[in-house]
Amino acid sequence: MKLTKKFGKRLKEIRKRRNISQEELAELIGMEPNNISKLESGGHLPKKENLEKLCDVLEIEPKELFDFGHLKSKNELIEELIAAINKFSLKDLQYLKKIIDAYIETK
């Protein structure tokens, strides 16, 4: 996934967590709402001064906007889970199975 797409997903995630609409965010940093939409859709990265404004308004450090570790595809997550599970003991697997079963029952 391209950097601009990852940045956009991360920005949207943080903005929503703060319960701020695109329009509100745009107003707070002095941008047009369609520019926020372009950022979140991965159209482009913000200019330095807008990046600083985003961080101020969202009350975050710039590095948080570039923390993409959790933005993985389903296949990437499955591969990582399989690799981790293959290292488990039988007892650990039995315990994990109980957790998964309990989780499924709540759905």
C-alpha distance (Angstrom), angle and dihedral (degrees) to the residues before:
residue distance angle dihedral
M1 . . .
K2 3.79 . .
L3 3.79 121.5 .
T4 3.80 92.1 -117.3
K5 3.82 91.3 54.3
K6 3.80 92.6 47.7
F7 3.80 91.0 47.5
G8 3.80 91.0 49.6
K9 3.79 93.5 50.6
R10 3.78 91.0 48.2
L11 3.82 93.3 48.0
K12 3.81 91.2 50.2
E13 3.80 91.4 47.7
I14 3.82 92.6 51.9
R15 3.82 93.5 42.9
K16 3.80 91.8 51.8
R17 3.80 91.7 46.4
R18 3.82 87.0 57.0
N19 3.84 90.4 48.9
I20 3.80 92.3 -122.8
S21 3.80 121.4 143.0
Q22 3.79 121.5 -136.4
E23 3.80 88.5 -110.1
E24 3.80 92.8 52.3
L25 3.78 92.3 47.3
A26 3.78 91.3 48.6
E27 3.80 91.2 51.5
L28 3.81 93.0 47.0
I29 3.80 93.4 53.7
G30 3.80 98.2 34.0
M31 3.79 99.4 -110.8
E32 3.77 133.6 126.0
P33 3.83 113.4 -99.5
N34 3.80 91.0 -122.7
N35 3.83 88.5 60.1
I36 3.81 90.5 56.6
S37 3.79 87.8 50.0
K38 3.82 90.1 51.5
L39 3.80 90.5 50.3
E40 3.80 92.5 49.8
S41 3.79 93.7 46.4
G42 3.79 90.8 53.0
G43 3.79 96.3 -108.6
H44 3.78 93.8 134.5
L45 3.79 145.7 -25.6
P46 3.81 121.5 -100.4
K47 3.77 123.1 -101.9
K48 3.80 115.1 -104.7
E49 3.80 94.3 -101.0
N50 3.81 91.7 49.5
L51 3.80 91.2 47.5
E52 3.79 88.7 55.6
K53 3.82 91.1 48.5
L54 3.81 91.2 49.1
C55 3.78 90.7 52.5
D56 3.80 92.4 47.7
V57 3.80 94.0 49.3
L58 3.81 94.4 42.8
E59 3.83 90.4 43.0
I60 3.79 94.3 -129.1
E61 3.78 139.3 122.2
P62 3.82 115.3 -106.0
K63 3.80 91.4 -114.1
E64 3.82 89.5 65.3
L65 3.81 90.1 65.9
F66 3.80 88.8 56.5
D67 3.81 97.5 45.4
F68 3.80 99.6 111.9
G69 3.80 100.4 156.1
H70 3.79 93.4 114.7
L71 3.82 95.0 47.8
K72 3.78 97.3 90.4
S73 3.76 130.3 141.1
K74 3.78 121.9 -108.0
N75 3.81 90.6 -107.6
E76 3.81 92.1 51.0
L77 3.80 90.6 51.1
I78 3.81 92.2 47.6
E79 3.81 91.3 50.8
E80 3.81 91.4 49.7
L81 3.80 91.9 47.7
I82 3.80 92.3 49.0
A83 3.81 91.0 49.7
A84 3.81 90.7 50.5
I85 3.83 94.0 44.5
N86 3.81 91.4 51.1
K87 3.82 87.8 63.2
F88 3.83 94.2 53.2
S89 3.79 123.9 106.0
L90 3.79 119.6 -124.1
K91 3.81 89.7 -101.6
D92 3.81 91.1 51.5
L93 3.81 90.8 49.1
Q94 3.80 91.5 51.2
Y95 3.79 90.3 50.9
L96 3.81 92.1 47.2
K97 3.81 90.1 50.3
K98 3.81 90.1 55.0
I99 3.81 90.6 51.0
I100 3.80 91.7 49.4
D101 3.79 92.0 47.4
A102 3.81 91.3 50.3
Y103 3.82 90.3 48.5
I104 3.81 92.2 50.4
E105 3.81 91.1 50.1
T106 3.81 90.3 57.9
K107 3.82 92.7 54.9
